[in-house]
Amino acid sequence: MPMKPFFILVKCHLGQAYKVASAIAEAEIASEIYSTAGDYDLLVKVYVEDGDDIGHFVNEKVHCFEGIQDTKTIITFKAF
């Protein structure tokens, strides 16, 4: 089945970025995790099966990690 990529910007509570990044990596739900500067601490690249509900994925698989303050999901479309 085709996979659909999307990105999640993660804002962590102060001092929690490495803990959150490690927890996401250990859960094996992301293909890539990057530290970022600015309003968000992490950029997480995720693939789901085409047709899967991205909102449910983020709510059930990402928001559960302790140390997350806020997220912003970026849904992708056709690659050029």
SEGUFI-18452 format. One record per atom (N, C-alpha, C): x, y, z; residue in three letters. Coordinates in steps of 0.1 Angstrom, whole numbers, plus 5000, padded with zeros to 4 digits. Layout:
<rs>
XYZAla/...
</rs>
This chain:
<rs>
500949885000Met/500050005000Met/500950125000Met/500650234992Pro/501450354992Pro/501450425006Pro/502550485009Met/502750555021Met/502750705019Met/502150775028Lys/501950925027Lys/502850985038Lys/503751085034Pro/504651145044Pro/503951275050Pro/504251305062Phe/503851435068Phe/504851465079Phe/504751595083Phe/505751645093Phe/505051695105Phe/505651675117Ile/505151725129Ile/506151815136Ile/505851945138Leu/506752035146Leu/506352015161Leu/507351995169Val/507051965183Val/507652065192Val/506852135200Lys/507352225210Lys/507452145224Lys/508552145230Cys/508752075243Cys/508752165254Cys/508452115266His/508652195278His/510152215280His/510552325287Leu/511952355288Leu/512752235293Leu/513852205287Gly/514752105291Gly/514351965287Gly/513251945279Gln/512751815277Gln/512951765262Gln/513551845254Ala/513651815239Ala/514351685237Ala/515451665244Tyr/516251535241Tyr/515451415246Tyr/514751435258Lys/513951325263Lys/512851285253Lys/512151395248Val/511051365239Val/511551305226Val/512651355220Ala/513251305208Ala/513651155210Ala/514251125221Ser/514550985224Ser/513350895225Ser/512350945231Ala/511150865233Ala/510450835219Ala/510450935211Ile/509850915198Ile/510650825189Ile/512050835190Ala/512850745183Ala/512750595188Ala/512650575201Glu/512450445207Glu/511150385203Glu/510050465201Ala/508750415197Ala/508750375182Ala/509750415175Glu/509850375161Glu/508650415152Glu/508150535155Ile/506950585147Ile/507450685137Ile/508650735137Ala/509150835128Ala/510250785119Ala/510350835107Ser/511450805099Ser/512650885101Ser/512451015105Glu/513551105108Glu/513051205119Glu/514051245128Ile/513751345138Ile/514951445138Ile/514651565138Tyr/515651675137Tyr/515451775149Tyr/516451825155Ser/516351935164Ser/516252065155Ser/515552165159Thr/515352285152Thr/515552405161Thr/515752515155Ala/515852645163Ala/514552725159Ala/514152805169Gly/512952885166Gly/511752845176Gly/510552855170Asp/509352835179Asp/509152685183Asp/509752595175Tyr/509552455178Tyr/510952395181Tyr/510952285188Asp/512252215192Asp/512652105183Asp/511552035177Leu/511851915169Leu/511051915157Leu/511551855146Leu/510851835134Leu/510851685131Leu/509651625131Val/509551485130Val/508851445117Val/509551365109Lys/508951315096Lys/508351175098Lys/507151165094Val/506351035096Val/505750995083Val/505650865082Tyr/504950805070Tyr/503750725076Tyr/502650735070Val/501450655073Val/500950595060Val/500150485061Glu/499550425049Glu/498550525043Glu/498550535030Asp/497650625024Asp/496150585028Asp/495450685033Gly/494150665038Gly/494050655053Gly/495150635060Asp/495150645074Asp/494850785079Asp/494150795091Asp/493850925096Asp/494950985104Asp/495551095098Ile/496751155104Ile/496351215117Ile/495151275119Gly/494851335132Gly/494851225143Gly/494251115140His/494251005150His/495650965153His/496550955143Phe/497950905145Phe/498651005154Phe/498551135151Val/499251235160Val/498651235174Val/497351225175Asn/496751225188Asn/497151105197Asn/497150985190Glu/497350865198Glu/498750825199Glu/499650855189Lys/501050805189Lys/502050915192Lys/501651045192Val/502651145194Val/502351225207Val/501051265209His/500651345220His/500851275234His/501051145233Cys/501151065246Cys/502551085252Cys/503551145246Phe/504851155252Phe/504951265262Phe/505451235273Glu/505651335284Glu/506651435279Glu/506451565282Gly/507351665278Gly/506951745266Gly/505951705259Ile/505451775248Ile/504451885252Ile/504752005248Gln/503952125251Gln/502852155240Gln/503352135228Asp/502452175216Asp/503052105204Asp/502152085194Thr/502552035181Thr/501852105170Thr/502452105158Lys/501852155146Lys/502152055135Lys/501052005129Thr/501151905118Thr/501151975105Thr/502051925096Ile/502151975083Ile/501851865073Ile/500751865067Ile/500351755058Ile/500951785044Ile/501551685038Thr/502151705025Thr/501251655014Thr/501551705002Phe/500851674990Phe/501851614980Phe/501551614968Lys/502451554957Lys/503851614957Lys/504851524956Ala/506251564956Ala/506551604941Ala/507451704939Phe/507751754926Phe/509151704922Phe/
</rs>
